Amino acid sequence: MDTEPAMTASPAGLVPTSGPADGARTVSQQFTFQHLAEPWHALLFLGIAGALAWWAWRRYGPAPTGIIGWLARACRVAALIVLLIAIAGPAWRRTVTTDLPYRALVAIDRSASMSRADGPKGAPRIATASELAKRLERLRETNPLLAIEYRGIGGVPGPIGAEELTAGILTAPGASSVLASELDRVVAEGRPDLVIIVSDGRITAGSTLAAAAGHWPSRDMQVAVLTAGTAVIEAELFIDEIVVNREAALNEIEPVIVRLSRRGATSGPVTVTMTVEGEEPVSVVIDPETATADPLVDASVQLTSVEAKLEAVFRREGPAKIRITASAEAGATHLATPPQEIGVQVRERKLTVLMLAHRPFYELRYVREALKRDRTMTVHAYLADGRWRRWGTEGPEVLPFATAELAAYDAVIIGDLGPESLRESDLKSLEKAVRQGAGLVWLMSETGSLAGFTGSPIGDLLPAVIPDAATISRGFLAGAPRRLVRSDTADRLGLLDPGLGDGGVDWARLPALLGAAPLVSVKPAAEVLATDQDGNPLVVAKDYPNGRAILVAVDDTWRWRRGVGDRFLHRFHSQLLRYAASGRRGGDHPWRLFAAPRRAIPGESVTVNLVAAGTTDAAPDSVAVALDGPDGAQRMIRLEPDGKGFSARISAPPPGSWSLAIAAGIDQRLVDPGELKVLPPEDELRDPRLDRPGLEAFAKTTGGQIYDDAARLVAALPRDLRRSDSATIDTGLWDTWWMLVLLVSLFAVEWALRRANRLP
């Protein structure tokens, strides 16, 4: 046996992160008979050889006496034995054995549930993979042919460095657990000898692990599962979402909605505390009876959702922070959420409103008076009965409808007015103002005058398709009671909130509205903010593109004043106006920087936009934006020109609040900054329990084993991890020229001796 230089083996699709890829080659040779495959063949061969030798010596004709006779018989016996040996197939067998790397694939679940800190000593589940990597690296030191590849699954695919694993800095930000398909893919690519899966078994999409690995037994490989986490339901309270107007007005009440989830056997009320910079903390207690169970989760998880409503008042202009914490009791355990902060930009500038109508009908009259009493607004009203005249003492003497004059207004209200009251140039100026960031609120009335705008130059600014004037009038005069119902969209945006405490009430409990315009349909991309009790849209909004138009299909919200004054009338219309004018709320910032959507989960596609909120100077070729996140994390993004602004598409970073700020390209002082809120994936956190039955079914399907700790798994592996590949070559001796010469020579000598003695 001899040893030859090492041979390189590079399996397709598997690049080891550690360990050599070369093995040693050994060569051995031995004499064999190719045609004697079984042991009894050799016995038969010996028997036949002995019989032929005896026959050739004693029975094969007469032989001369003496030495010549003995020599002739010997040649005869030798020739027959050589012939028989040639028939048996003598050969030299050369065997080459190559030791190849033993390929181990470690698939690590990096979905969000693996970040749950229920491991030993409160360590996150993902730390189990680090412990395994340390032990495997020590095992590799004694097994030079062990090649290990670490791969991520669970929404974060790709290779993982051994250094990152052993250092314990690996995170689990995956948005979903499509474990089965991802694991099947990496196994098919690498075709390893050993597969180790580190997971808690939580799957949020796709098939089960056992179903996906049903065909694995046909593959020559070992499978081991290292579990992470526990199956215990621990009581927990966490904040899902905080909804607040990110562009708040100075000294104005802003609604704040906090959505929470609690898991496990929590009891008693939930206390939510809000702290605004420079103000005393404000708390609200949520009755546990208001909690609703999550229908998508196993009831044994006891996951319920609650919602808290608070109000914030900002006393200083500029950036401000809202800090939210929550607490509850779970038996003898006190639960508390980590504080979450939301950034808000506070503006001192008043909201400037231009109000237009043909006549001062009830709705517009009360709305005007309510807004005038709001110290954060400036209202200029004009009527067109006969000719345009100023309604009141505020504002220019002449209708300010030139392009430059409209730029001074954040929002325009049009009520009970037809397009014939405005010139074509006025309509074009209004359209330009809305598309550049101004808000437009359409207040419909029983006259149906707004129907005339459908075919006008600003007809596209209607967020819904409205019928003709006669149909509108019949809808208002029908007198069917209407109850305002806030839509899910408005709830998500924090709009049309009726207030809190004794001063707030559900809109549907306010005095009924006696009529509404029957809208034909809602235009594409429009949002329904409120409906009636039957689901018919009453308030519809649509972006165009920097500004926003809102259509209000009722005209008697003034009835809500009964016994309470302007409380609900003002709250309803002031929120709509500020939402409509959000494109102009940037003060002296001509650029707006924002993310769409503003809330995302890790890995979700997010577009970072920089758009002009007003008149701007020449724009640069590109802009750099800095994303500053929790714990000092930062990312730089390059925005490219996109229409009249700039944009870039990114994948949402890890959970937390990320502020958007200009890094280069435009003066920071000209840009209204934005924020991106990245939430933990809900599907991953609904049920955090270790799915041990699922992992056991997978191990059974693949013929593998399941382990609870890394030490037991590594100890169960063979001490000598290698695999061999052998190749055998036979060199036959029976079909060589010298074998033929030997046979012919022996028979020739025997024949010559017989002929010399004149024997037959």
Secondary structure, DSSP 8 states (H G I E B T S, - for coil): -EEEEEEE---TT---SBS-SEEEEEEEEEEEETT--SHHHHHHHHHHHHHHHHIIIIISS---SHHHHHHHHHHHHHHHHHHHHHHH-EEEEEEEEEEE-EEEEEEEE-BGGGG---SGGG--TTHHHHHHHHHHHHHHHH-TTEEEEEEEESS--EE--HHHHHTT-----BS---HHHHHHHHHHHH--SEEEEEE-----SS--HHHHTTTGGGS--EEEEEE-S-S----EEEEEEEEE-SEEETT-EEEEEEEEEEESS-EEEEEEEEEETTS--EEEEE-GGG-EE-TTS-GGG--EEEEEEEEEE--SSEEEEEEEEEEEEETTEEEE---EEEEEEEE-S-EEEEEEESS--HHHHHHHHHHHT-TTEEEEEEE-SSS-EESSSSS-SS---SHHHHTT-SEEEEES--GGGS-HHHHHHHHHHHHTT-EEEEE--TT-GGGGGGGSTTGGG-SEE---HHHHHHHHHT---B--EE-HHHHHHT-S---SGGG---GGGS--B-------EE-TT-EEEEE-TTS-EEEEEEE-SSSEEEEE--S-GGGGGTTTTTHHHHHHHHHHHHHHTGGGTTTT--EEEEEESSEE-TT-EEEEEEEESS------S-EEEEEE-GGG-EEEEEEEEETTEEEEEEE--SSEEEEEEEEESS-GGGEE-EEEEE---HHHHH--S--HHHHHHHHHHHT-EEESSHHHHHHTS-SS--EEEEEEEEEESTTSHHHHHHHHHHHHHHHHHHHHTT--
